[in-house]
Amino acid sequence: MALEWWRKAVVYQIYIRSFADSDGDGDGDIGGIRSRLPYLRDLGVDAIWITPWYPSPMADGGYDVADYRDVDRRFGSLNGARRLIEDAHAAELRLMIDIVPNHTSSEHRWFREAWASPRGSAARARYHFRDGRGPGGSEPPNNWRSVFGGSAWTPAPDDGAEPRQWYLHLFDEAQPDLNWDNAEVRAEFESILECWLAMGVDGFRIDVASFLLKAAGLPDVPDHSEAISRADDAAWDPAAHPYENQAGLHEIYRRWRAIADRHPGTVFCGEVHLPAEGIAGYLRPGELHTAFNFDFALRPWNAAALRASIDTTLAAHEAVGAPPTWVIGNHDLPRPAYRYGRRAARGGDGWNAWQRNGPADRARGLARARAAALLGLALPGSAYIYQGDELGLPEILDLPPEARQDPTFRRSGGADVGRDGTRIPLPWSGSEPPFGFGPPGSRPWLPQPGQWWELSVEAESRDPSSTLSLYRAAIRLRRDHPGFDSGSFRWLPSVAGTLLFGRGGGLACAVNLSDDPMPLPRGSRFLLSSAPVGSDSVGPDSAAWLQLPEAEQAGQAGQTEEA
């Protein structure tokens, strides 16, 4: 397996709690993943990325880590993790895990020690404990807001001294932020990386990778950006933001890259919520290998908008010699089949913004999601697939309040529905819940819709026109066609509201985002399509991979045309 496998890999994201339950307790687990490795191998992906499996109180789905060197008993054991790594490698699958460096759980031994220690102690210096403002320190130290809603500060124990102290949590109050100016924090995470690399993992996805360092003095945030950075906010200046994209982050990741380089084939993928140029700054030689491109994922179903995102992404990554990483769905985004079925909202507007933009057209949303899958898989670089998107699963909106577990729902007082609707346990087989997710009679941690038997792996495997069949065919063709081995990319002439581009070896991708048929170059041969096609055209809300005739290949080489 090539050492730089990550440059054009297809990676499958496993949200461990919702993938497969081997013991019937309602939570997905390591045993469930091991049992489904044949499915992942047959799907054709190159690697799997598993969301946090560490011990956790589950205040934020495992992203509140209590111990970075162990496995939560609900998910299995360290020995089980070792066997999974071995089994994945035997199936020729790489395995990546999450690393969560911005914050720990409030149940982490460090934070318990800090909670019990006096102000000014070494234990509190690992976190951000600060004096409050106002009379007696009764107000938070600054105006920062939690990404999940409400203040980013919670009072520390009252020791009778004034001003009272508070601790910082950019997410839930059960997720206190670490102080990355502290040498002990830096050394600890370097040791954690080495621990898992020694066990055989092939890489790490870095949670909120651009948040770790905070500006000296923790100054107030400008009014225009009180929660989380937004690439579509023209007034937002990432260089001036006090808790994102601080210059010192690059030193941290250069040290991490040196660790990876001692384990050839290791990859880092950063969760970096920045414009393309900002993302590329983390991908310079000697820093991270890859980073998610959220701008592409959040673009509306519009040819000009998607083309602009592709152009800026390719240019920014080419400048630093890094491959783009394309993604249309993950555990933090509404399902593509839902997003594309309504007028799209940008990510910084919160989850409810997706619901405020008119009713969803389910059939249209699924058609567009299938087309978007072919678009993302055809672009140069790597691609990530979130579990269930290969089945065309919809977003589940009607979960009862008592079933919801996302801290966003709680911290917003129910005003923001949160992310539970995209984390429903997968349907594998059968005609009723739990649809093979767990043993018969078991009860998944989030309820599954009763009609999901139609979208199960078993049902879709029997249907050659299913979304699963489309993904299988696309990933197989992506691996076999020599055109995907080339890093070449060129826009080809196409009518308004469409995209047409060529790769290598006469391979081309056509995407029709208009309401009219999209004519194709004469003599084109269809390799794969997301929907039935005409003899020389692609219908609305669909995409196709083409083999161009030799004359067309020669005539279009090097051309760039407006879509």
N, C-alpha and C positions, 0 to 999 in steps of 0.2 A: 504494500500500500504506500502510495507516494507520501513523502514527508509534508508536502504542501497540499495535502488533500483538501484542505479547507477553502482553497481558492475557487473551486467550482462545485463544492459539495451541496447535496440536498440533505438538510438536517430536519429531523422530525421532533417537535417539541412535545414532551410528555408532561402534562400536569398530573403529578403522581397520584394525587388523591382521587382523581376522576378517570384514571385510565383503565385499570383492571384490579379487582379485589379477589385475592386468592383465599382469604380465610373467613369471609362472610361478615366482617365487622362493619361493613358499609364504606370503608375507606380503601381506595386503591393502594397498592403496595408493591414492594420489590418482587415478591413472588408472582404477582399479576403481570408485571413487566416481563419477567422471565418466560412466563407461559405464552406471551404474545410476541416473542422475538421472531418466530416464523412468519407472522403477519407482516412485521416490519421489514424483514428480509425480502419477502415477496413483493411488498410495496416498492422496493427498489432504492430506499433511501441509503445514504452513506453513513449517517451518524444519527444518534439520538441525544437530545438534551433533556435532562430531567430536572424539574423544579425542586426546591429544597426538600431534602429528606432528613434533615437534621432534627434532633430533639427540639420541640417547640410547643408552647402553649396554644398555638394556632390562632393568635389574635389577628394575624394577617396571612392566613393560608400557608404558614411555614416560613414566611419572610421575616419572622421574628425568631431569630435563632438563639437557642439557649446553650448549645454546645456544637462547635463547628467540626469536631473530630469524631462524631458519633452519628448513629442513625436512630430516629425516633422509633420506638417499639411498635407504634401503630403501622409503620411502614416495613419493619423487618429488623435486621441486625447488620452489624459490620461484616460478619461472615456472609450474610446474604448479599450484601453489596459487592463483596469480592467475587462471589460466584456469578453475579449478574455481569460484572465487568468481564470475567473470563468467558461466559456464554456469549456475550455480545461480540467479543473479539473472534470467537470461534465462528460466529455467523457473519464475519467480516463487516461488523458494524462498529464504528467509533462511539465512544460514550463521553458526553460532556455533562457537567453538573453546574448548578448555580453556586455562586459565591456572593454573599451579602455583606459587603464591607462598610456600608454607610452607618449601619445601626445594628445593635444586638437586640435580643429580647430583654425585657425588664427582669426576666428570670435568669438571665446569664449570671454566672458567679461574679463577674466583674461589677455588674450593676448592683447586685445585692450587697456587695462589699461597699460600693460607693454610697448606697442609700443609708448604710449604717455608719458611715465614716463622717468625720467633721469637715466643714468647709476648709478648703485649702489643702486637703489631703491628697496623697498620690493616687488613691483609689478614685477620687472625684476628677482628678486631672485626666483620666482616660475618656471622660465624657465632657459635655458642655454644661457645667453648672455655673450659673451667673447670678449676681445680685439683681433683685427686681427693682423696678422704678416705682415712683409714687411714694405715698406715706408708708413707711415701714417696709418698703419693697413689695407692696401689695399688688403691683401691676407687673406684667411680663417684662423682661429685659429689653425687648424690641417688638416690632410690629409683625414679625414673621408669622405666616399662616401655615398650618398643616396642609399637605397635599390632599388629605382625607377630610378636610374641613375643620374649622375651629382654630384656636391658637396653636402654635407650634411649641408652646411652653406649658409645663405643669409644675406646680409648687413642689419643692423638696420638703423633707420633714422639717417641721418647725422646731428649731433648737433654742428658741427664745431670743436669739440675737437678731439685730437689725442691720441692714435690710435683709428680708427673707430671701432665700435662694430658690431658683427655678432650674429645671433641666430642659434641654432642647430635644424635640422629636419632630422632625419634618414629616413624619407619617403618624402612626398611631401613638398614643401615650405609652403603650407597651413596647415601643420601638425606639429607645433612646439613642440619639446620634453619638457616634464615637468621635473623639477628638483626634483627627489625623495629623495634628501638629505634635502629637505625643509619640516619642520614639518607641515606646513599648507597644503601642497599637500597631505601628508599622511592622515591627519585628514579629509580632504575633501572627499577622496575616501572611507574611512570607513563610513562616513555619507551617501554617495551615495549608497553603498551596503545596508545599513540599510533601506534606503528609498524604494528600490525596493523589499526587502524582506518583508517589512511591507505591500506592495501591493499584495504579494502572489506569486512572482516568486519562482521557485524551484532551481535555480542555475544560474551560470554564466560561460560563456566561456571567458577566459582572453586573449585578443589579445596581441601578442608578449610578453608573460609573462616573458621571460628571458632578456628583454631589458631595464627594467626600470632604473636601477642604472648604472651610468657611473664611470669609474675609476677616482680617484682623479687626478686633473691636466689635464684630457682629453688628454692623450698622443696619439701620432700618432699610427695608425694601422700598423702592419707588412705588408710588400708588398704582402704576399701570401694570404691575406684575407681582401680586401679593401672594400667589400660591406656587405655581410652577412655571418654568420658562415655556414660551410658546414661539415656535418658529414663524408663525403667521402674525406675530405682534410687531408691527413696524417700529414701535417705540422701544422695544426690548433690546438692550445691549448686553449680550452675554459676557463681554469682557468686564462689565461694571457690576454684574449681579453678585450679591454677597454670598450666596451659597451654591453657585453653580459655575463650573468651567474656570475655576481658579488656576492660575499659571502653574502653581506647584504640583498639580496633579500629574504633570508629565514626568516629573522626577520619580513619583511613585510607580508609574506604569513602566518606566524604563527599568527599574529594579525588578518588577514582575516579569518583564520580557526576558531579562537575563536568566531568571529561574526557568522559564519555559524553554529557553534555548539550551539549557542543560538536559532537557528531556525532548529530544527531536520528535517532531510531529504534534507537539502540544499547540493548542490554539486558544486565544482569548477572543471573546466576542463581547463588546461593551454595549450596555444600554445607555445610549447617549442621546438625550433629547435636544438636539441642536440642528441648525441648518447644515446643508451638505458640507460647506467649507469648514464649519466648526467640527463636524464629525471627522473630517479628514485630518484635522490637527492632532487627533488621537491615534492616527494610523501611520504616522511618519515612521521611517525605518528605525527600529529599535524600540517601538512602543507597541500598542495593541495590534493584533493581526486584522481584526474585523470589527464592525459595529453596525447595529441595526439602522436601517433607513426608514424612520417613522414618517418622514415627509411623504414618501411614496405610498405608504399604507393609508394615510389619511387624506389623500387627494380625492376629490369628487370624481364621479364617472364622467370625465370630460377629456377629450383628446388633447386639447391645448395644455390643460393642467398636468396631465400625466406626462406629456412629452417634456414639459418644462422641468418636471422633477427628474426624469430620466437624464436629460441633458446636464443639469447641474450636478447630479450625482456622479455620472460618468466622468465629467471633467474634473471634479474635486478629487475623486479617487485616483484617477490617472496621474494627477500631479504628485501624489505621494507613493505611487506604485502599489496600491492596495486594491483588492477586489471589492466591489460593492456587495452588500448583503441585502437581498430583497425579501420583504415579508409583507403579507396582506392580512395576517391574523395572528393573535397570540392571546394569552390568558388575561391581558389587561384591555383588550379591544373588543367591541361588539363583533359578533360573527360577520364575515364578509357577505354572506347571503342575506343578512339583515341590513348592513350598512348600505350596500349598493342598491337596495330596494327602495330607498327614500333619498330625499335631498341630503347630501352628506354634510356633516358638521365637522369642524376641526377639533382635534383632541383636547385642546385647552379649555373648551367650553363645557366640559363635564359630561357625564353619561346621559343625563336627562336631555341634553341638547339633541342627541340622536332621536329621541322620541318626540321632540317638539317640531320636527321638520316634516310633518305630514305623515299619512298612513303608509305603512310598508306594502310594497307590491311583492309578495313572496316569490311568484314565478319569475318576475323580472330580476329580483335580487339574486336568485339562484343562477339564472342565466348569466348575469354579469359576473358573479363570483367564479363561475366556471371559466369564463373568458379571461378574468383577471389572473386566474391560476396559470393559464397558458402564457399570458403576457409575462408574469414574474419568472416563470421557469425558462423562458426563452432569452432573457436578458443575460449579459455576461456577468459572471460572479457567482456567488453562492445564493441559495434560497432556503428559507425556513418555512416549514409547514406546521401549523398548530393542529394538534390532535382533534379530529372530528371535522376539520375543514375539508378533508379528503372525502368525507361523506356528505358534504353540503348541509351540515347541521344548521338549523336556524337559531337565532337568539331566543331564549325563553324569557318572556316578559312578565308572565303572570304567576311568578312564585309568591306564595303567601308570605307576609312579613315575618312570621315566626320561623320560616325556613331560611331566611337570608342570613348570611354570616359575614359578608364583606363589611369591614369597619367603616367604609365610606357611607353605607346605609345608616349605620348607628350614629356616626359623628355628625351627619347632616340632618338628623332627626327624621329620616325617611325621605327627605327632599331629593336626594340623589340615590337612585336605585342600586348603584354599584355594579360589581362585575360577576355576581353569581350566575347570571343568565348565560354566560359564555363558558361556565365551568361545570355544567351538568355532566354527570358520569356517562361515559360512552355506551351506546347500544351495540352489542356484539351479535346476539342471536336470540331466537325465540320470539314469542308473540305477546309477552307481557313483561312488566318490570320484574327483576332488574335487567332483563334483556342480555343475560350472560355476563354482565359487569361483575357480578358476584354469584355465589351459589344460589340455586332456587330458594325463594323465601327470604333471602337477605334484603336489607333495606339500605339503599345508597344514602350517603350523607346529604345529598340534595335530591329532591324528587325528580324522576324522569317523566316526560309526557307519555301518556298511554299509547299514542299512535306512533311512537318511535320505532316500532318493529319494521316499518317501511324503510327506515334509514339505517338499519343495522348492517354490520359488515356482512352477515350471512345473506341478507336480502339483496344488498347491492352487488355482492360477488356473483349472483346469478343473473344480473342484468347487464348486458354489454353496453347499454347506454347510460348507466349510472355514473354519478360523480366519482365514485371509487374506481370504476373501470377507466374513466378518463385520466385520473391521476396515475394509475398504474401504467397506462399506455404512454403518458407524457414522460414519466420518469425513466421508463425503459428506453424511449426514443432519445431522450436527453443524454443517456449514457452511451447509446449505440451510434448515433449520427455523428460523423466527424466534424460537422459544422459547429457543434457545441464545444469542441476542444479548442477552437480558435477564440482568441480574445477580440476578434474583429467585430465591428458594429458600424452600420451605416443606415441612415434613413433613406427610404426609397419614395418616389412620388406616389401620392395617394390623394383621394378626394377629401374635402372638408369633413371634419368630424371622425376621421379614421387615423390609424397608425399603421405604417408598413415599414419594416426594417429588415435588413439582411444581416446574417452572421457569416459563417464561412461555408465553403463547399456548396453554394447555391441554396442554403437554408434561409428561409424567411418566415417572419411572423406577421400576420395581418390581424388587426383588432378593429372591429366596427363599433364605435360608440355613438353612431348616428341612428336615425330612424329609417334610413333607406339602405338598400343593398349596396355593398361595397364591391365595385369591380376590381378584378385582379389582373396582373400582367398576363397577357395571352400565353397560353401553353403551360401555365403553372400546374403542378401536380399536388393534390392534397395529400399530406402525410397524416394529419390529425386535426380534428375540429371539435370545438366545444358544443356545437349544435349542428343539425343537418345543414348542408350547404348546397348552393346551386352549382352548375357546371363551371361557372367562371366568376362567382361572386360569393361573398360572405354576408349573411343576414345581420340585421340589427342585434346589438347586445351579444355578440359572439366573436370568437377568435379562431384562427386556424394557423397551423404550421404548414408551410409550403416548400416544395422543391421547385426552384425557378428553372426555366429552360436555359440552356447554355448561352444562347444569344442574349437573354435578359441579364444573366450574370455578368457577362462581359460589358454590356451596355450601361449597366448601373454601377459598376465598380467605382468606388470613390465619390459617388454623387451624394449630396445632402439636399433634401427638398423639404419645404414646409408642408406639414400635414394639414 
